Amino acid sequence: MPARRATQAECLPLNAPSIDARARNVPRTGRQSSCSWHLKYMFALLSENGPCTVAADGVNTTPNPHSWTTNANVIWVDQPIGTGFSLGATEDFDTSATEAGVHLRDFLQEWFKEHPKFAHHKFFITGESYAGHYVPALATALLKSTPTDIPINLQGITIGNGWTTPSHR
């Protein structure tokens, strides 16, 4: 999905079985500082909180009874641009968490324009590891949205094992 300039953000939106006013939108983001994010992105999707897990045979999948998509619409977003499956010219790569937060906000604005039925739902941001930088940056960018932006009903953030500063890890 186009995010800004000449960039392409990789995302995988999955819906809860019934879409109603109580459903939540949860973007799942994160970043591993020393390994490929797209592997972590797919790991979370296929073994932690996605609708299915990889079966023991390594070929098939089985339903995940603990899937977040049981009660929420989840958008797994591979970001920032230039890592994993998300594409862009080198000059469009983000150079700070603040920039990445603004970029992801811009992406979400485009996503909600294309999927307006989700715009009014409660919105939670989640992530782990290096997302300790990106999740607060996105929340800040959303709180600084302009009156012309699609309102995003931010309800909270969750960071698991977040990397914020090396001395406090």
Residue, then its C-alpha position, 0 to 999 in steps of 0.5 A: m500500500p502506498a504510504r508516502r512519496a515513492t514508498q510501499a508499506e507491507c501490511l496484512p490486515l485480518n478482520a475479526p469474525s464479526i465487525d461491529a462498533r465494539a471491534r478494535n483495530v490493532p496495528r501490530t508493529g515492531r522491530q528487531s534491532s539485530c535480526s530481519w524484521h520480516l522474519k519476526y513479523m511472520f513469526a508473530l503472525l504464524s506462531e503468536n497472535g495470528p489466526c493460525t499457527v504452523a503445524a508440526d509438519g512445517v507445511n500446514t497450518t492449524p487454527n490458533p485458539h488464542s488469535w488476536t483476530t478472535n476479538a479484534n481487527v489486526i493489521w500487521v505492518d512491516q515498518p519502517i520503510g526499507t526493512g523487511f518487505s516494505l519498499g522505498a528509495t534510500e532517500d525516503f528511508d526514515t532516520s528516526a523513530t519520530e519520522a517512522g511514527v509520522h510515516l506510519r500515521d500517514f500510512l494509516q490515514e491512507w489505509f482508513k481512506e480505503h477501509p472507512k468502515f474501520a475508522h470509528h473503531k477503538f484503536f490500540i498500538t502494539g509492538e515488542s522489542y525495538a517497537g519501544h521506540y516506534v509505538p510511542a512515536l506513532a502514538t505521538a504522531l496520532l495525537k498531533s494529527t491535523p483537523t483534516d486527518i481521519p480521526i483515529n480513536l487511539q485508546g492505548i499502547t502496549i509494548g512487550n519487552g520494549w527496547t527504550t534505552p540500552s542502559h535500562r534494558 
